[in-house]
Amino acid sequence: MTVLVRPITAADYDAVARITADAYLGAGYFDSVEYPYMQKIMRVGERAAAAPVIVAERDGAVVGSATLAVHGDVWADIALPHELEFRLLVVDPAVQRSGAGKTMVNWILDRARADHSIHAVSLTTGDDWHAAHALYLSLGFVRVPERDWPIPENGKMLRVYRLEL
């Protein structure tokens, strides 16, 4: 099945909010959507108004999304100057490990390479998201442990990966 990556539209907001909640709760990072951070990331329309958001679509259904940011953007957590950060990359748990995440990352890398002001791509991922770690390493990302940081609400560690372009 082919995965199409495209910019988000308002019609996608509910699906992206559901997938985001399912992915974060399923991974055990939060036990409820009532956490302030969960509430923030589920307000997809507000996020899309402030930052580029992409979706992965398969057979007409949204199955994943990611948010892009550069240094100084409101949605940037770790981006350094000349670095594109992607955040909140989520794939519907029902179709994880089907290639949607890899397709989104490759789309992001293609866009970053086309922008001559971007010299690297960075991301943060959960400490125990082993399938994601394997994906990022297979695409050439390297760990940058000195940039790791804890989730403020629960102290769980987040890992930083970076790919020099």
N, C-alpha and C positions, 0 to 999 in steps of 0.2 A: 504494500500500500504506500502511496506517495504522500509525503508530508510537505505541505506548503507553508512557508514562513512569510508573514506579512505584517504590516502595522496593525495595531488594534483598532477596532471601531467600537462605537457605543453599544452596538448589538452584542459584542463579546464580553462586556463587563461582568455580567452575572456568571457566565461560565468561568471566567478567569478568577473571580472571587471564590467560587466553589472549589475549583482545582487548587487554588492557593491554600484554602483552609484544609482540604483533604490531605494535601501533601505535607503541610507543616504539622497538623495534628497526627497524621499517620506516622510521621517520623519521630514523634514523641517530644518535639521541642516545646510544645505547649499542650496543655490538656483541655483547653477551652478557647473558643473564639472570643471570649470576653476579655482576654488580656489586651491592654492598650495597643501593643504592637500589632497583634492580630487584627484588631479593629482598623488600625491605620492601613495595613497592607491589603485589606479586603475592600477598602474604598478605592476601587480600581479607577473610577472616573476621575477622582482627584489626582491619583497618581499619573494617569495618562495625560492630564492637563498640564502636568509639571515636568514630565520626562517622557522620552520615547519608550513605548511599550510595544513589544512584538508578540504575536501569537503563532503557535503551530496548529495547523488545521489538517485533519485527515478525514476524507470522505464527508466534507462539509461540516464537521464538528470540531470545535476548538478542543485541543488535547494538551496544550501547554502554553506557557508564556514566560517572558523575561523582561526586565526593565533595564534600560541603558542609562549611563551617566558618565560625565567627565568631571575632572577636578573642579570643585566649586559649585557643582549642581546641588540642588536641594536633596536629590535622591542619592548622591554619592556618599558612600561610607568610607571607602579606602582609596579611591582614585587619586593618583599623584598627577602632577602636570604631565601632559602628553600621554595620558593613559586613559583608555576606555574601560570602564567597569561595567560588568553586567551583574545584576542582582535579581533575586527572587525568581531564578529560573526554576520553574516547576513543571512537572508533567503529571497528568492525571494518573493516580496510582493504578487505575485499571489498565493502563497501557504503558506503564514504565518499562524500560529496557526494550522498547520496540523501535528505537532510533529517532524518536521525536526530539529528545534532548540533544543528541549529537547533531541533528539537522539544524536546530536553533543555534548551537554554538558555532557551527561552520558558517552559518549566515552572518552571525555577529563578526566572526573573524574576517570574512570577505569584506564587510562594510568597513571594518577598522583598517584593513590593508589599503582600501581605496581612499582613505582620508589621510593625507600626508602629514597632518598635524598629530596623528596618533602614532606612538612608537611602541606601545605595549597594550595588552589587554589583561585586566585583573578581575578576580572574583573572590567571593567568600562563600564557603560551603560548610556544612555541619561536620563536626569532628568525626562522627560515626556514619557518615553517608558514603560508605565504601564504594558503591557502584559509581557514584559521581566522581570520587577521587580517581578511580580507574579510567573513567572517560576523559577527564581533564589531562591526566598523564599521557594517555594514548594520543592526544591531540597536540602534545608538545609543551603543555603547561608545566611549570616547576613550582614546588612548594616555596613559600616565602615565610617561614615560621616566625621571623622577627616581626611580621605584621599581623599575626594572629591576634584575636581579641575575643573577650567573653560577651555573651548575650547579657545585657544589663538586668533583664527580668529574672533570669534563672542561673546565670553564671556558667552555662554550658559554653565550651570553647568553639570558636569558629576558625576554620583554616583559610588561609589566603594562598591562592595560586596566581601565577603570572606567566604570560607568554610574551616574550620580546618579539616584535615584528621585524 
